[in-house]
């Protein structure tokens, strides 16, 4: 898929001064952020803004379109949407919305062994394009010749961890879900097979046979 998917959905919403900016969770193998509940944030109406559109089918279209557009640019096979991954992502997104704690899930808690990208931002302020775009924007720090953990020009591989999971050659499936809390939106994307394997680069060809997962492809 090519041709600038963002143009199909209109301009991305602006991040206004005083509005909590989209916060991307660190790469899945990194320490979790958020030791306790987050402080309240103001709703979109406080800033004189309409709430961003929310629809599961739109999220699926944006998530697949933006991520596969990037994979196609690198000559990689596209990701397929998987309903089992999306359902597992939804379960954890709802948990974060309920507890108001933003951090990676325990690997053992995932119904499907998978990688995980997280995003959090003020409720209703951000389009799906902004959320997924925050992952893809990490490309500016990506060192293509590096191997994990030496993948980022910043010296911190966590600064490119979302992007490298998206473009991990061996990853084949994705499922994303959003949950709304009183103040914040929580986006969870799950990937199978998981990427960000230490000692490897995302574009490496893995000689090993990938694990099998029947999943819930649609």
C-alpha positions, 0 to 999 in steps of 0.5 A: 500500500502506498500513496500517503495514507494520511491524506485519505483521512484528512490532516492529523490533529494538532498537539496543542500547548497545555494538552498532554502530548501522545506518550509512547510506551517504551519498547516491549523489552524495556522497563515499564513506565508508570508506577502509579495512577496518572493525574487527571487531564482535561477533555477535548471540550476544554480546549474548544475541540471536537473529540476525535473519531472512534470506530473499531473498523477505522482503527483497523484500517489506519493501523494496517494501512500506516504500518503496512505502508512503511513495511512496503517501503522497506520491501517487507511482507504486509502484516495481517489483522488478527482478531485474537490479538485485537481481543487480547489487546482490548482486554489490556487496554481496558485494564489500563483505562480502569486502573489509570496506570500506563505500563507494559503488560506482563508477558505471562498475562498475554493470551497469545505470546506477542510483542506489544506497542503502547500509546497514551494521550488525553481522552478524545484529543488524538486521531488514530493517525497521530497514535500510530504516527508516534510509533512510526516517527521513531524512524528518525532515530533508527540505525539500519545497520545496528543490532539490538540493543544498538539500534538508535542514534540516541544511544537508547534502543527504547527510542526506536522500539515501537518502530522496530517492532512494526518493521520486524521482518519475521512479524506477520500479524497485528491486532490493536484496540483502544480503551477510553478512561476518564481522562486518557485514551490507551492504545494497545497493539499486539504483534506475532511473532514478537520482534525486538530480539536481542542480537538481531536487527529488524530487517535480518532474515531469521533462519529459524522457523517462526512459531505457529499460531492459528489466531483469528485472522480475518 
